[in-house]
Amino acid sequence: MSSSSLQTKDQITTSQAAVMIINYMLGAGILTLPRTTVEAAKTPDVWISILISGMIIMLAGFIVVMLCRRFQGKTYFQFVPEITGKWVAFLLSLLVIAYLITISAFEIRVMAEVTGLYLLEGTPVWIIVMTFMWIGLYLTTGGINCIARMYEIILPITLLFFIIAILLSSSIFDVKNLRPVLGSGIMPVLKGIKPSLLSFTGYEIMFVAMAFMKSPKKGTKAMLVGITVPMVIYLITVIMVIGGLSIHGVQKRTWPTLDLMRSFEMQGLIFERFESLLLVIWIMQIFSTFTVAHYAASLGLSQLLKKNIRPILFIMLPVIFLIAMVPKDVSETFKLGDTVGYMSIYLFGGLPLILLLISKARKKGGSRNEQI
């Protein structure tokens, strides 16, 4: 798929680009974020770690936007060869494709684990994985515009039920569980930054999405909104979960966010227990992360090999399935998630800045598009 075809066929708006970032970020991380951050920090001050991580990711996201704006209408896989040369770009592209495949496999595996535990008890993991994979394939074959429009439907529903669930959980919220603020100093907060950064993976999708934007100059706006919304949701989630369960209760639970929803009942309402309802909604978010990663990996490989994307979407499925089935249990699944997070930090933490500096030094790309 050439850059000209990207501009004339599958275009998305600024709001759709922002929604795509939000849906990509709001995956499986929110179900485990309170536990992973508290385990690292051993203090209720991890909400400060979330804020710091959000600022760091926002800076990294702006660098990605600046780089992409120098090569409007081209994806990461198309403009990197202009910066580094063919063979180095080929290696860097393969690394990004491997990352996208792995995160896609991780999300689909987490979705299967949670679904099997709470909704479809006794159902083999491979059946759940394959079912969602084929549904995802049906969506991705429609192109990025089709994916973006589906996300525009999913996100408002997710936010609505998230707000309702959080408001209802306030009945067991105890602010004492969050005190004292900075009682152990600043070092535990800094220790909590690392695991919280892993949950912010997602801004890198702009390496693909900006090539499809009708107004690439508004990429900064899309990135700002796309990172701010998940940051606020993560912040609220961590505060409410720790406030409801305490840091000791959070550390003992595999899925603390869902356990918070299981900790209260509202008599007389249509739904007396909300964890199943919230889980169904959040499965759609995990599904969103899976589909966009699957599509981006397939698009990258198609542009790398100069082949049509449609057959590659099918070829990617067994690869994703095999990776998703590698972990033997939930513990190994979390290890796979940590691997994905570290891959993201290494690939998208410093690499975009290096590529941006090289492109400026070599005068590659359009400098007129650099302004934010």
SVG drawing of the C-alpha trace seen along z (x, -y; Angstrom):
<svg xmlns="http://www.w3.org/2000/svg" viewBox="-35 -25 58 52">
<polyline fill="none" stroke="black" stroke-width="0.4" points="0.0,0.0 1.6,-3.2 1.6,-6.5 -0.7,-8.0 -3.2,-5.3 -3.2,-6.0 -4.1,-9.6 -6.9,-8.8 -8.6,-5.7 -8.6,-5.0 -8.7,-8.4 -9.5,-9.1 -10.4,-12.3 -8.5,-13.9 -11.1,-12.6 -10.8,-9.1 -7.1,-9.2 -7.5,-10.2 -10.1,-7.5 -7.7,-5.0 -4.9,-5.9 -7.3,-5.8 -8.7,-2.4 -5.2,-1.0 -4.0,-2.2 -7.1,-1.0 -6.4,2.7 -5.6,5.3 -3.4,3.0 -6.2,1.4 -7.2,4.7 -3.8,5.2 -2.3,1.7 -3.2,1.1 -1.5,4.4 1.7,4.0 2.3,0.4 1.6,1.2 3.9,4.3 6.7,2.1 6.2,-1.0 4.7,0.6 2.9,-2.6 -0.5,-4.2 1.3,-7.1 1.3,-5.2 -1.2,-7.7 1.7,-10.2 3.6,-7.6 0.7,-7.5 0.8,-11.3 4.6,-11.3 4.4,-8.4 1.6,-10.2 3.8,-13.3 6.7,-11.2 4.5,-9.4 3.1,-12.7 6.6,-13.9 7.4,-10.7 4.2,-11.0 4.9,-14.6 8.3,-13.4 6.5,-10.7 4.2,-13.3 7.0,-15.6 8.8,-12.8 5.7,-11.7 4.9,-15.2 8.1,-15.4 6.9,-12.5 3.2,-13.3 1.2,-10.5 3.8,-7.8 3.8,-5.2 6.8,-4.4 7.6,-1.5 7.7,-3.8 9.7,-6.7 12.4,-5.0 14.3,-3.8 14.7,-7.5 16.3,-8.2 18.5,-5.2 19.0,-3.4 17.3,-0.3 18.9,2.5 18.8,0.7 15.2,-0.3 14.4,3.3 15.7,4.5 13.9,1.7 10.7,2.4 10.9,6.1 11.4,5.3 8.3,3.1 6.3,5.7 7.4,8.3 6.4,6.0 2.9,5.5 2.4,9.2 3.4,9.9 1.2,7.2 -1.7,8.5 -1.1,12.1 -0.8,10.9 -4.1,8.9 -6.0,11.8 -4.6,14.2 -5.5,11.9 -9.0,11.6 -9.3,15.4 -8.0,15.8 -10.4,13.2 -13.3,14.4 -12.7,18.0 -12.4,17.1 -15.4,14.9 -17.8,15.5 -17.1,18.8 -15.8,21.0 -14.4,24.3 -14.1,23.2 -10.7,24.1 -8.5,21.0 -7.7,21.9 -11.4,21.8 -11.9,18.3 -8.7,17.1 -9.7,18.4 -13.2,17.0 -12.0,13.5 -9.3,13.7 -11.7,14.5 -14.0,11.7 -11.0,9.4 -10.0,10.5 -13.5,9.6 -13.0,6.1 -9.5,5.5 -10.3,6.6 -12.5,3.5 -9.4,1.2 -8.4,-1.4 -11.5,-3.6 -13.7,-0.7 -11.7,0.0 -11.8,-3.7 -15.6,-3.9 -16.0,-0.7 -13.8,-2.3 -16.0,-5.4 -18.9,-3.1 -17.0,-1.2 -15.3,-4.1 -18.4,-6.0 -20.1,-2.8 -16.9,-1.9 -16.6,-5.4 -20.3,-5.4 -20.1,-2.1 -16.7,-2.9 -18.1,-6.1 -21.1,-4.3 -19.0,-1.5 -16.6,-3.9 -19.4,-6.0 -21.0,-3.0 -17.7,-1.7 -17.4,-5.0 -19.6,-3.4 -16.7,-1.4 -14.0,-4.0 -11.9,-5.0 -9.6,-8.0 -7.5,-6.7 -6.2,-4.0 -4.5,-6.7 -2.8,-8.3 -0.2,-9.6 0.7,-11.2 4.5,-10.7 4.7,-9.1 7.6,-7.0 9.3,-9.7 9.7,-10.1 11.7,-6.9 8.7,-4.6 6.9,-6.9 9.9,-6.6 9.8,-2.8 6.2,-2.9 6.9,-4.7 8.4,-1.7 5.3,0.6 2.9,-2.3 4.8,-3.2 4.1,0.3 0.4,-0.4 0.8,-3.5 1.9,-1.6 -0.2,-2.7 0.9,-6.1 3.2,-4.4 0.1,-3.6 0.5,-7.2 3.4,-5.8 0.6,-4.3 -2.4,-6.4 -0.9,-9.7 -0.4,-8.5 -4.2,-8.1 -5.2,-11.4 -7.1,-14.0 -5.4,-16.7 -1.9,-15.5 -1.2,-19.0 -3.7,-18.2 -1.7,-15.1 -0.5,-16.9 -4.1,-17.5 -5.0,-13.8 -2.0,-12.7 -2.8,-15.1 -6.4,-13.8 -5.4,-10.2 -2.9,-10.1 -4.8,-12.4 -8.0,-10.3 -6.3,-7.0 -4.1,-8.8 -7.2,-10.2 -8.9,-6.8 -5.8,-5.0 -5.5,-7.7 -9.2,-7.3 -8.9,-3.5 -5.8,-3.3 -7.2,-5.8 -10.6,-4.0 -9.1,-0.5 -6.5,-1.4 -9.1,-3.4 -11.6,-0.5 -9.2,2.5 -6.1,0.9 -2.6,1.6 -2.5,4.9 -5.7,6.1 -4.6,4.9 -1.3,6.9 -3.2,10.2 -5.5,10.0 -4.7,11.0 -7.3,8.7 -7.9,6.0 -10.0,3.7 -12.5,6.5 -12.4,7.5 -13.3,3.9 -16.5,4.3 -17.2,7.6 -16.9,5.9 -20.2,4.2 -23.9,4.7 -26.6,2.2 -30.0,3.7 -33.0,2.9 -31.1,1.9 -31.3,3.8 -27.8,5.0 -26.9,5.8 -23.4,6.9 -21.3,5.0 -18.2,6.9 -19.6,9.1 -21.1,6.1 -17.8,4.1 -15.9,7.1 -18.0,7.5 -17.4,3.8 -13.7,4.0 -13.4,7.1 -14.3,4.8 -11.4,2.5 -9.0,5.4 -10.4,6.5 -9.7,3.0 -6.0,3.3 -5.8,6.7 -7.3,5.6 -5.4,2.4 -2.1,4.1 -3.0,7.0 -3.8,4.5 -0.7,2.3 1.6,5.4 0.0,6.7 0.2,3.3 3.9,3.0 4.7,6.4 2.7,5.7 4.6,2.4 7.9,4.0 7.3,6.8 5.3,4.6 2.4,7.0 -1.3,6.7 -2.4,6.4 -5.4,8.7 -3.6,12.1 -1.1,11.0 -4.0,10.3 -4.8,14.0 -1.2,15.1 -0.7,13.2 -3.5,15.1 -1.7,18.5 1.5,16.6 -0.5,14.6 -2.3,17.7 0.9,19.6 2.4,16.8 -0.8,16.3 -0.7,20.1 2.9,20.0 2.2,19.0 1.0,22.0 -0.9,20.0 -1.8,16.5 1.6,15.9 3.5,16.6 0.9,14.4 1.9,11.5 5.6,12.2 4.7,11.9 3.0,8.6 6.1,7.3 8.2,8.3 5.8,6.4 6.1,3.3 9.9,3.4 9.9,3.8 7.7,0.7 10.1,-1.3 13.2,-0.3 11.6,-0.7 9.6,-3.9 11.3,-5.5 14.5,-6.7 14.3,-5.5 11.8,-8.2 14.1,-11.0 17.1,-9.4 15.3,-9.1 14.0,-12.7 17.6,-14.0 19.0,-12.0 16.3,-13.2 17.0,-16.8 20.8,-16.3 20.4,-14.6 17.6,-17.0 15.2,-14.2 11.4,-15.0 9.6,-18.3 10.8,-20.7 7.8,-22.9 5.7,-20.3 7.6,-20.3 5.7,-23.0 3.4,-21.8"/>
</svg>
